[in-house]
Amino acid sequence: MVKVLGYLVEDEKLLQYGLHMKLGTDEDEWAKHNTIIEAATAIFLRGGAWGHARLVGVMVGGKVRSCPALASNDPNDIHFFIPSQEKLERFKKAMMTDKDPRWYNYA
């Protein structure tokens, strides 16, 4: 089973962050989705993980949840590898958490 290393985050939290940062709107579902993507992108940029991290779906308790992910255990995915401790620390700051990322089942 493919797993990804990252953080669980509610789409609503990403949406609110995106709205606060004026990265988009919530006028309809399409706009909300785009604002969520822009918010994740802003976090990846601030965390020094742009081009390396991905916003993916993971399975937790039988439900699909959003996960800004930094790595995968998939040996065929050569561009999605575990970052250095320095990069992990920078990304933790961008995620505004003291917790380390965890492994989740890729959805």
C-alpha positions in Angstrom: 0.0 0.0 0.0 1.3 3.4 -0.9 1.7 5.8 2.0 2.4 9.5 2.0 4.1 11.6 4.7 2.2 14.7 5.6 -0.4 16.5 7.7 -4.1 16.1 7.9 -5.9 19.4 7.2 -9.5 20.2 6.8 -10.5 21.7 3.4 -12.4 24.4 5.3 -9.2 25.5 7.1 -7.4 25.8 3.8 -10.3 27.7 2.4 -10.4 30.1 5.3 -6.6 30.6 5.0 -6.9 31.3 1.3 -9.7 33.8 1.9 -7.8 35.5 4.7 -4.7 35.8 2.4 -6.9 37.0 -0.5 -5.9 34.1 -2.7 -9.4 33.5 -4.0 -13.1 33.5 -3.3 -15.8 31.2 -2.1 -18.5 32.4 -4.5 -19.2 28.8 -5.8 -17.7 25.3 -5.5 -15.3 25.9 -8.4 -13.9 29.1 -6.7 -13.7 27.4 -3.3 -11.7 24.5 -4.8 -9.3 26.9 -6.6 -8.9 28.9 -3.3 -8.0 25.7 -1.5 -5.4 24.8 -4.1 -3.9 28.4 -4.0 -3.8 28.2 -0.2 -1.9 24.8 -0.3 0.4 26.3 -2.9 1.2 29.3 -0.7 2.0 27.0 2.2 4.2 24.9 0.0 6.1 28.0 -1.2 6.4 29.4 2.4 7.6 26.0 3.6 10.2 25.6 0.9 8.5 22.6 -0.6 7.1 24.0 -3.8 7.7 21.5 -6.6 8.2 18.7 -4.1 5.1 18.6 -1.9 1.6 17.7 -3.1 -1.9 18.1 -1.8 -3.3 14.6 -1.9 -6.2 12.6 -0.5 -5.6 10.1 2.2 -7.8 7.5 3.9 -8.4 8.0 7.6 -11.2 6.1 9.4 -12.7 5.1 6.1 -12.9 8.8 4.9 -10.9 10.7 2.4 -9.1 13.7 3.9 -6.8 16.3 2.5 -3.1 16.0 3.2 -0.3 18.4 2.3 2.2 15.6 1.7 6.0 15.8 1.5 7.0 12.2 0.6 5.7 8.8 -0.5 6.9 5.3 0.0 6.3 4.5 -3.7 9.7 3.5 -5.1 8.5 4.5 -8.6 7.8 8.1 -7.5 11.4 9.4 -7.7 10.3 13.1 -7.2 8.4 12.5 -4.0 11.1 11.5 -1.5 11.6 12.2 2.2 13.1 15.7 2.6 16.0 16.6 4.9 15.3 17.4 8.6 16.0 21.1 7.8 13.2 21.1 5.1 10.9 19.2 7.4 11.4 21.9 10.1 10.7 24.7 7.7 7.6 23.0 6.5 6.4 22.4 10.1 6.7 26.2 10.6 4.7 26.9 7.4 2.0 24.5 8.7 2.1 26.3 12.0 2.6 23.1 14.1 5.1 21.6 16.4 4.1 18.1 15.4 6.0 15.9 13.0 4.3 14.8 9.8 2.8 11.3 9.9 2.4 8.5 7.3 -1.1 8.1 5.9 -2.6 5.6 3.4 -2.8 7.3 -0.1 -6.5 7.4 -1.2 
